[in-house]
Amino acid sequence: MTEVSEKRSGTQVLRPRARILRTFGDELISSETVAIIELVKNAYDADATRVLIHFEPPLEKGQGRIDVLDNGHGMALETVQEAWMEPATLYRKQKNFSEVYNRRVLGEKGIGRFAASRLADSLEVYTRRINSLKEVCVFFDWSQFDKQDIYLDEVEILWEESEPAIFCANGIAKKLWNEWLDISSMDTSHGTLLRMENLRQDWDKEQITELRRGLTKLVFPFSVSDTTHEKTDFQIILQTPFEDLSGSIQPAEVLMRPHYILQGEVDKLGAYKLNILIGKPDKPHSKEGKFALKNNREPQCGPFNFEFRVWDRDQEILGELASRIGSTIGNIRRELNLAAGISIYRDGFRVMPYGEPNNDWLRLDLRRVQNPTKCLSNNQIVGYLIISADQNPSLRDQSNREGLIAGQALEDLEEIVRSALAILEEERFKVRPRREQKAAKGGIFTEFSIATISKLVKERYPEDKDLLDLIAYQESDLDRRVEQVQDVLARYRRLATLGQLIDTVLHDGRTPLSKIGRQAYLGKRDTQSKPKDSASFVQKLDERFDTIFSQSDVLETLFRKIEPFGGRKRGRPVEKCLEEVITNTFSVLDAEIRRKRVKVKPPIGDTRVTVDESELQQVFINLLQNSLYWLEKIPEDARKIVVQVKRLSDDNVEVIFSDSGPGIAPDIKDFIFEPYFSTKPDGVGLGLTIAGEIISEYYDGSLELLNSGPLSGATFRILLRRRV
């Protein structure tokens, strides 16, 4: 007989291995540059006004030294023991503001100090508190934390409190400061020196250049910003074996000479106040309004301030700038590449990695690919956002200090920033030189004609039959080729519209397909089981087949709606009821209309027109999608669309398309039909252009924006002439 073991229970404390601290440095700090920046932030929290980063060669693995020296308030022995020696301490959580300058502290998680372990194998901390008679020294041998067989509470850290030797009249601190600063008025009797020896990696010129770039962006807004924000008295000095990389961290001169500047503030409700500077005007153009999010909800990101500096990177324009500052186009592009990006600053310091190279966190380059004429790319912008821990509590750091936690607050911030950039892009679009767009009556192909040449030849060589035949053939051939191009364009326009509707197709098709699959599965299961009652079994199967048939009808209807937008050849125009064409168009987006709670009043009547239905549907799909986008920015109970059809004469029909959205600002009304102009943050800017060309080319008509209409938002008028 098997003996049953006695039940046992108890408790056990967690004993982390010593190597967990090494993990903090190696895995939570992504790079050596980030590690040094974390140490600089610690100096800032200690109320330092100056911090010196000194590289002592040889800068090779296992050799060399990095010193980080600050003139902050320093630490007493009790602070070292109770705060600095406690990983993940609550010290900064409990003391959110610095002692002297009342700065909002940057370090709250209590792990930033272990960035030092990422840089070197040993760390000596020398610190002296303001007005203290003693100096504290702490020694960390990080190799102890690499041992596999010891626990964290078995590692002993050596410390010593003694007479000042580093922070005194003739100490190391004064000698280091004296090389770079006039310290006659600077108190060098307090602060902290982090001396890290036996480097864990080689440091070459390229890596130190990267560090300098990171440090430049760390202080950039407070060095050159002319906003109303208080500038922070905090200077960073870099001392390296490379003379051109040493000295006080200052931004490049080109960063002071942008072609455009957008400054602004956004409150917690999304209301904004902007200043837009283009070139060097006497005063900036001001703009106020409110960024409306989807469903008209309030943003969760909280208030923030920002400044975006923008450059046109065309060869000619950069050449003019290079001449003014005595530089070269190549140097200017390199400086812009190093500084480019939109950074985030919290309480005076950067939140990494926003604004780092290749960190296009706003996906600006993707926007530019979609609309290269209007949208800005990431390498054209040097900008920053200013947030605070107190006013933006939902924008919290990830544990590794590498970015903000993903969520609604960050998504709202991104959406608002792109909307702000869209405003600047609109203003830039107005002043940028570009080829004049002249809309010819009859569409863009009207001028594809040799009629003038044909007339001249007939007048001068009326007897030359061969020449006249050749001209006639070329005219006919050109007309044929234009028709071929029009046919290809028509196909691509349909496919483009279908691409815009793909979300609708997936959304509307997924539900019936799921129901069909579910009912088929249950029906098969029913047939495999042994029915107790054949009558109820047949009834159950009949109900399942009814569901399958009804859902297949839903799919068939969906496919019928989107069929006109396939890549088929352009159809022969036929007589249609215009009101029915418009109603069918609205039915394609019926789910989105219901989801956004838009009240639609379609036209009623039987106005007969001769058209290709898919062409007109493309026009109305574009107008409808624009309206649905902007109506989402206003309260639900105010969302309306009205469409009216009126026959003006036997050959003319008018369609009025009006919505109750925010409307179109007067200063951009002249631009909305230009290719690539869009007021949507991620808009391509071709919808109205294509719609206008369809009406003009195929129906000898026009698409125009009216100053007023049945509703208070945007009102468009479509006039159809041909085939009516």
ZIBELFEN-V918242 format. One record per helix or strand of 3 or more residues. SS is the DSSP state (H for helix, E for strand). FROM is the first residue (numbers start at 1). TO is the last residue. If there is no record, write none. Layout:
BEGIN
SS,FROM,TO
SS,FROM,TO
END
This chain:
BEGIN
H,19,27
H,32,45
E,50,56
E,65,70
H,77,84
H,91,94
H,112,119
E,120,128
E,134,141
H,142,146
H,152,154
E,158,163
H,172,178
E,191,199
H,205,224
E,235,239
H,243,245
H,253,256
E,260,266
E,271,278
E,285,290
H,294,296
E,304,310
H,315,325
H,329,339
E,341,346
E,349,351
H,364,370
H,378,380
E,381,387
H,408,431
H,451,460
H,465,500
H,502,528
H,534,563
E,574,577
H,578,588
H,590,595
E,599,601
E,608,611
H,613,631
H,636,638
E,640,649
E,652,659
H,666,668
H,687,699
E,702,706
E,715,720
END
